[in-house]
């Protein structure tokens, strides 16, 4: 039995791989492939961001964390590395639920808090170099026997097959008439300078991050809801740099090597559920917001579970 997966971003590829590993035939149908997907420009530090409901996403994030470590340590995927990062907050709070499953997590000492922040923690998590990881996923998908076809659909009803997995991301707004899906614009800067450890303020209103990778460091960011503009804005570049310099005073603007923009596929709640349309079984898997990579393997495993129940 062949399953059709719509979309070849990180969610579509990981889902396709999991289905192939379970013995299904899989065809991905997509308008764009790497390097032309929003996943390719993701900053991609493992961190649940802009996604609900947390009682489910915390579990899917934890499952993904474990799989990313397995890929790094067992399969030797070099574009996945472990780096430490510090999260700074305006108020003292309980650590997030997902922190309980991390191998390394600690509350910062008072003298480690920067600026006007009041609280924070340090954690170690995977950093994924998406310009290498996306081609690796696509290659693994094909090696397992998956096929890929470039095609654009106006509606989910136009997709052939009795079993369809909808990983259309932001396209779901038109593809399945889901007006709850909106873009959250993210602009990032690439710089050839290593900050040693990541620095983060993950509140959408003040979103700031420095994510160190082997090739360069990713600086961010913006979280502009409902903004479809994919062009680079100089004012946003300046805004990002000023925020990052507050957390990382040693930042050297002369070492900037690029700027990019991506539109996160946000939704009030991630949609991962079954629907019957024209006698076809549809499993929806979209609306991951800023946590597509963070939730990718956990959501792929959930798709498998739903299909096993319904086939």
HELIX and SHEET records of a PDB file:
HELIX    1   1 UNK A   10  UNK A   21  1                                  12    
HELIX    2   2 UNK A   38  UNK A   41  5                                   4    
HELIX    3   3 UNK A   54  UNK A   73  1                                  20    
HELIX    4   4 UNK A   97  UNK A  101  5                                   5    
HELIX    5   5 UNK A  110  UNK A  112  5                                   3    
HELIX    6   6 UNK A  130  UNK A  143  1                                  14    
HELIX    7   7 UNK A  156  UNK A  158  5                                   3    
HELIX    8   8 UNK A  169  UNK A  171  5                                   3    
HELIX    9   9 UNK A  172  UNK A  175  1                                   4    
HELIX   10  10 UNK A  204  UNK A  206  5                                   3    
HELIX   11  11 UNK A  234  UNK A  247  1                                  14    
HELIX   12  12 UNK A  253  UNK A  255  5                                   3    
HELIX   13  13 UNK A  292  UNK A  310  1                                  19    
SHEET    1   A 6 UNK A 147  UNK A 150  0                                        
SHEET    2   A 6 UNK A  25  UNK A  30  1                                        
SHEET    3   A 6 UNK A   2  UNK A   6  1                                        
SHEET    4   A 6 UNK A 163  UNK A 166  1                                        
SHEET    5   A 6 UNK A 280  UNK A 286  1                                        
SHEET    6   A 6 UNK A 271  UNK A 277 -1                                        
SHEET    1   B 8 UNK A 105  UNK A 107  0                                        
SHEET    2   B 8 UNK A 119  UNK A 128 -1                                        
SHEET    3   B 8 UNK A  80  UNK A  89 -1                                        
SHEET    4   B 8 UNK A 198  UNK A 201  1                                        
SHEET    5   B 8 UNK A 208  UNK A 212 -1                                        
SHEET    6   B 8 UNK A 217  UNK A 220 -1                                        
SHEET    7   B 8 UNK A 182  UNK A 191 -1                                        
SHEET    8   B 8 UNK A 224  UNK A 225 -1                                        
SHEET    1   C 8 UNK A 105  UNK A 107  0                                        
SHEET    2   C 8 UNK A 119  UNK A 128 -1                                        
SHEET    3   C 8 UNK A  80  UNK A  89 -1                                        
SHEET    4   C 8 UNK A 198  UNK A 201  1                                        
SHEET    5   C 8 UNK A 208  UNK A 212 -1                                        
SHEET    6   C 8 UNK A 217  UNK A 220 -1                                        
SHEET    7   C 8 UNK A 182  UNK A 191 -1                                        
SHEET    8   C 8 UNK A 256  UNK A 266 -1                                        
END                                                                             
